């Protein structure tokens, strides 16, 4: 039974891998465009296949030591009325972004969305240290997260967010605590705080 | 959706046959004496080891409630209801806004904080615990496991043996097939209802709490904007909820007479909830399920939880829901919270944000200042000071 199921799983993986985007790709140091968000990577990262972390289109998820240990989620240009993650689960009740949200509401939106990401009832998310931050010409915020998960290590997070032209730009670094969060924190803080909208083409 | 755990693989199961019993469910008694240890049947070693491993992870879970008040409160109820069986149980309070309590065949009991939020008296908490203890002493969990095992190929049972044994299943998106597999039979549920009610009455609690708790959960389910096929004590795993509640109500009234006013005291339960309300309700709020939260708040208001706390969460619920008129409703609720003198400082902060949004900078400033005055160590001080300076 077990062998048969593993064989089925393998077959499914093989079929899916035929769709090309299953593998990780290397992100080299330098300026990187994530949709119309521009970030600067000081070192190389591994970009997860599209669709990881319940991603919206244009979302990129990067990791250094593997997704269970650390992940940098960059979500550009979420329009009014849409959630920051995408799911087909009609019962998930993901909170939508609203263009008139104030900093505290963006913090709450992130908190509730992350709770859903880990699985409702499976995680408790607390945010703290909400503070102002400029992202190029756009005013936004930074805040910290502490995520307690039922059967995993604790996670800590740093989030940066701003609203421009009525769209939300959200960057979240979530990593296991202790060790992994601190390991990349300085670099990620610079990357998130240095993010800005890409100059318009033409 | 969940990346913290892999979840369970749903397997379609043969429908489980219900167990025949000669005794009426009202008359059943414990099947096992205190101190009972289940014998391991053939081929079960791996499963029992997994249960022990599971208990280890629960013991180390980051969501385990560490607060002594809550743990002592729950422990004392379990011991009082369990009576001579008290030493057989290890009780874990878990931070989870869902309504659930569960028991393994080895005597590990979990009580979710969402259950504490959804009960109005200690008697109601005792009723749920009595129900779970009755499942244990009637060996239902063990029977359920063995019934399942009989119907399945040996290799697949480990995939969700844990869920069956613990009563705690995979996250929200769990497939219906698995929930069906988790269900106790209707007869087992009735046995646990009746024996549980007798246990709580014998322990000196009000037996009428046994159907009240279910009626409240049914009311919340009806108020929900988004219905869920949720694993839990009174949903998919507990069939025919309304009928069961009605039968239990009838039987309890026949056996102990009608409820007596003042038979139950809310003091102990209220004190526990008032002391931990902010943390417990934050978890509920993060579920983003406003219909349920609103129904819950109405009940909390009626049962006399500190108005400053309840009104604050009314404010939070309206503000985050964001429907037409919700901003005005939120503002009114926050003001009630502040005026009560017992609201958290955050009520001032959130009035400030709402007034900022409405274009009343001076009003916002007043409340932002008050917030920092009442909460000088606020971690969002930099954000609030930014607005105070900007609006100068």
Interface residues (C-beta under 8 A of the other chain):
Chain A: X1 X2 X5 X53 X54 X67 X68 X87 X89 X90 X91 X92 X93 X94 X95 X98 X100 X102 X103 X104 X105 X108 X111 X112 X115 X116 X117 X118 X119 X120 X121 X122 X123 X124 X125 X126 X128 X129 X130 X131 X132 X141 X143 X148 X149 X150 X151 X152 X153 X154
Chain B: X1 X2 X3 X4 X5 X9 X57 X61 X62 X63 X94 X95 X96 X97 X98 X112 X114 X153 X154 X155 X156 X171 X172 X173 X225 X226 X227 X228 X229 X282 X283 X285 X286 X287 X288 X289 X319 X320 X322 X349 X350 X353 X356 X357 X379 X380 X382 X383 X386
